[in-house]
Amino acid sequence: LVFAWLVVSNEDAKTIIAGIAIFLIGMQYMENGFKLFSGGALETALERFTSTTPKAIGTGFMATAIVQSSSLVSVIIISFLSAELIGLTQAVGVVFGSNIGTTATAWLVSAFGLKIKISHYALPMLIFGVVMQFSRTNGYKGFGSVLIGLGFIFLGFSYMKDGFETMKDGLDLAKYAMSGYMGVFVYIAFGAAATVIIQSSSATMAIIITALATGQIDYINALSLAIGANIGTTVTAAIGAMASNKNGKRLAVAHFIFNIITGLVAVIFIYQLRDIVNIAAPLLGIAENDDAMKLSLFHTIFNVIGVLIVSPFTKQMVNFLETLF
């Protein structure tokens, strides 16, 4: 009832919530489309290119960056574990890589969603995607679903951006920001809670980037929210693993351990990581005032650091995981 009142009474909130809803529909369409379109190619690639931990990390990164859904990759990996097509060590490697791959959404939003009228591209994608749905060939149907998914994702970005831009005239979230580590912890908790509710760290990152670009939050609060989104996404994996076998549950625990360690490192060194981003941004052609792109860079850097810290201990982690369940 409270949610319904918010949607009905506040025009800006309604626009932002509609944007999130459209974005999530897009993610679902992309997920289902790739299942049809790939014709098992994604499964084959994941099975074939996970023989070593570095290969598994690379495969997890590529698969998630392409299909834009770490949840889809996790579901496939859990099904492989159940069928004993791959071992727990390889599955853990794929999850590590998947965490880096999921940062591709942030780059997509900050690079295109905020700089061009992205909704113009959404409509042709939706039109051609729907036309392809009438095909009898699964490949065309799948590709059509991918196009519909991308169209809805772009449209969702557009609605979120419009909502935040009009909201800033009546509400300035930045004035509620707290300085120092207290502010960092509050925004991490908010980012984690938002991801648990929405069940998509990609959607949370899209919200954070649009809020930052429209001046609703300041840069350091946006970094804290990104860390929170990473921690919150572990709940999605845990829910997905509830119905799986013991290896699926172990994989969810591995995901949780990785994200908590990565989050702790990012929190402790948040100001140093911010300085690293400020140094690296000009080298990558990112403008000094382009906070949205710098946030995407921060998101990628701390996930890569997490993989570099945790992956050397994969064997020890797997030994521990095998004592569970």
Secondary structure, 3 states (H helix, E strand, C coil): CHHHHHHHHCHHHHHHHHHHHHHHHHHHHHHHHHHHHHCCHHHHHHHHCCCCHHHHHHHHHHHHHHHCCHHHHHHHHHHHHHCCCCCHHHHHHHHHHHHHHCCHHHHHHHHHHCCCCCHHHHHHHHHHHHHHCCCCCHHHHHHHHHHHHHHHHHHHHHHHHHHHHHHHHHCCHHHHCCCHHHHHHHHHHHHHHHHHHHCCHHHHHHHHHHHHHCCCCCHHHHHHHHHHHHHHHHHHHHHHHCCCCHHHHHHHHHHHHHHHHHHHHHHHCHHHHHHHHHHHHHHCCCCCCCHHHHHHHHHHHHHHHHHHHHHHHHHHHHHHHCCCC
